[in-house]
Amino acid sequence: MTAIFIAYNQAYYEEIFGLLEQQGVRGFTKWNEITGRGSATGEAHYGNHTWPTFNDAILSFVDDEKVDSVMDALHDHDLQTPELGLRAFSWKIDRTV
């Protein structure tokens, strides 16, 4: 099993949710209105008068055979609109309850 953490501009929610559905990823945990900024490019998302947008984040645990497909789909989506910002990270999970 692999965890995938996705941080994205909240404007992306419908696309990200739809992408996960298309990939057969059902379970997830979502955080709303988180703040942050990219490490190299992109605008900050602080939810204030200067930087008014927020990010959201999703954590999902997927079967190993789906990881490449999900990550590739996320990467393709990010390339279409890089100014909105999307980051995804994956790591192996040894055990769950």
KEKE-3310 file (N, C-alpha, C; in steps of 0.2 Angstrom, whole numbers, plus 5000, padded with zeros to 4 digits):
npx = (5004:5002:5004:4997:4999:4992:4993:4985:4978:4963:4954:4955:4948:4936:4941:4952:4946:4938:4948:4953:4942:4941:4953:4950:4951:4945:4944:4949:4956:4952:4959:4953:4956:4970:4986:5000:5015:5024:5039:5048:5042:5027:5012:5009:4998:4989:4977:4974:4972:4982:4987:4975:4970:4967:4975:4970:4971:4973:4974:4977:4976:4982:4982:4997:4999:4992:4998:5007:4999:4990:4999:5004:4993:4990:5001:5000:4989:4993:5003:4994:4989:4999:5000:4991:4995:5000:5005:5011:5015:5022:5023:5028:5018:5020:5011:4994:4979)
npy = (4994:5011:5028:5043:5060:5075:5092:5106:5120:5127:5129:5118:5108:5100:5094:5087:5078:5071:5066:5057:5048:5043:5036:5025:5027:5027:5030:5043:5057:5074:5090:5106:5123:5126:5134:5140:5140:5138:5129:5134:5141:5150:5157:5163:5155:5161:5165:5179:5197:5201:5189:5180:5167:5150:5134:5116:5100:5082:5066:5050:5032:5020:5006:4998:4995:5005:5017:5023:5027:5036:5046:5050:5055:5066:5073:5076:5084:5095:5100:5106:5118:5126:5138:5137:5128:5113:5099:5083:5069:5053:5039:5023:5012:5003:4996:4995:4999)
npz = (5000:4997:5002:4996:4996:4992:4988:4984:4974:4980:4970:4962:4967:4962:4950:4955:4964:4954:4946:4955:4957:4944:4943:4951:4965:4980:4995:5005:5015:5018:5019:5022:5017:5019:5022:5012:5002:4986:4984:4974:4963:4959:4967:4983:4995:5006:5012:5015:5014:5004:4998:4994:4991:4996:4999:4997:5004:5001:5007:5003:5003:4993:4982:4977:4964:4957:4959:4950:4940:4945:4950:4938:4931:4940:4938:4924:4925:4932:4924:4914:4920:4927:4935:4945:4954:4961:4971:4974:4983:4987:4997:5004:5014:5028:5037:5042:5051)
capx = (5000:5006:5001:4998:4997:4991:4991:4983:4974:4956:4950:4956:4944:4932:4946:4956:4941:4936:4953:4954:4937:4943:4958:4947:4953:4939:4945:4953:4955:4953:4959:4951:4959:4977:4990:5007:5018:5028:5046:5052:5038:5020:5010:5008:4991:4989:4970:4974:4971:4987:4987:4968:4968:4969:4976:4967:4975:4970:4978:4974:4980:4980:4986:5003:4998:4988:5002:5010:4994:4987:5004:5005:4987:4991:5007:4997:4984:4997:5006:4989:4988:5004:5000:4987:5000:4998:5011:5009:5020:5020:5027:5026:5015:5021:5006:4988:4974)
capy = (5000:5018:5034:5049:5067:5080:5099:5110:5126:5125:5129:5112:5102:5096:5091:5082:5073:5068:5062:5051:5044:5040:5031:5020:5029:5029:5032:5049:5062:5080:5096:5113:5130:5126:5139:5138:5142:5133:5130:5137:5145:5150:5162:5160:5154:5163:5167:5185:5202:5201:5182:5178:5160:5144:5127:5111:5094:5076:5060:5044:5026:5017:4999:4999:4995:5011:5023:5027:5029:5041:5051:5052:5059:5072:5077:5079:5090:5101:5103:5110:5124:5126:5143:5136:5124:5106:5095:5076:5065:5046:5035:5016:5011:4996:4993:4999:4996)
capz = (5000:4996:5003:4991:4999:4987:4990:4978:4975:4981:4964:4959:4970:4957:4945:4959:4966:4948:4944:4959:4955:4937:4944:4956:4972:4984:5001:5006:5020:5015:5024:5019:5018:5022:5019:5010:4996:4983:4985:4968:4959:4961:4972:4990:4997:5014:5014:5018:5009:4999:4995:4996:4990:5000:4997:5001:5004:5001:5009:5001:5003:4987:4980:4974:4956:4955:4961:4945:4936:4949:4950:4931:4930:4944:4935:4918:4927:4934:4918:4910:4923:4932:4939:4951:4959:4963:4973:4976:4986:4989:5001:5006:5020:5030:5041:5043:5056)
cpx = (5004:5001:5002:4995:4997:4989:4990:4979:4967:4952:4950:4951:4940:4936:4950:4951:4939:4941:4954:4948:4938:4948:4956:4949:4947:4940:4950:4951:4957:4954:4957:4955:4965:4981:4997:5009:5023:5035:5050:5048:5031:5018:5009:5000:4990:4982:4970:4972:4976:4987:4980:4966:4970:4971:4971:4972:4971:4976:4974:4979:4978:4985:4992:5003:4995:4992:5004:5005:4991:4992:5005:4999:4988:4996:5004:4993:4988:5000:5001:4988:4993:5004:4995:4991:4996:5005:5008:5015:5018:5025:5024:5024:5017:5015:5000:4984:4967)
cpy = (5006:5024:5040:5055:5072:5087:5102:5116:5124:5125:5123:5106:5097:5091:5085:5076:5068:5063:5056:5046:5040:5035:5025:5021:5031:5032:5038:5053:5069:5085:5102:5119:5129:5131:5136:5141:5137:5134:5133:5142:5146:5155:5159:5160:5155:5164:5174:5190:5202:5194:5179:5171:5155:5138:5122:5105:5087:5071:5054:5038:5022:5010:5001:4999:5001:5017:5027:5030:5036:5047:5054:5057:5066:5076:5080:5085:5096:5104:5108:5117:5125:5132:5142:5132:5118:5102:5088:5073:5058:5043:5028:5016:5004:4993:4998:4996:4998)
cpz = (5000:4998:4998:4995:4993:4990:4984:4979:4975:4975:4960:4961:4966:4953:4949:4961:4960:4946:4948:4958:4949:4938:4949:4963:4975:4990:5001:5012:5017:5020:5019:5021:5022:5018:5017:5004:4993:4984:4980:4965:4962:4966:4978:4991:5004:5016:5017:5012:5003:4995:4997:4995:4995:4996:5000:5000:5004:5003:5007:5001:4997:4986:4976:4967:4953:4956:4955:4940:4939:4949:4943:4929:4934:4940:4928:4920:4929:4928:4914:4913:4929:4937:4945:4956:4961:4965:4975:4978:4988:4993:5003:5013:5022:5034:5042:5048:5053)
residu = (MET:THR:ALA:ILE:PHE:ILE:ALA:TYR:ASN:GLN:ALA:TYR:TYR:GLU:GLU:ILE:PHE:GLY:LEU:LEU:GLU:GLN:GLN:GLY:VAL:ARG:GLY:PHE:THR:LYS:TRP:ASN:GLU:ILE:THR:GLY:ARG:GLY:SER:ALA:THR:GLY:GLU:ALA:HIS:TYR:GLY:ASN:HIS:THR:TRP:PRO:THR:PHE:ASN:ASP:ALA:ILE:LEU:SER:PHE:VAL:ASP:ASP:GLU:LYS:VAL:ASP:SER:VAL:MET:ASP:ALA:LEU:HIS:ASP:HIS:ASP:LEU:GLN:THR:PRO:GLU:LEU:GLY:LEU:ARG:ALA:PHE:SER:TRP:LYS:ILE:ASP:ARG:THR:VAL)
# end
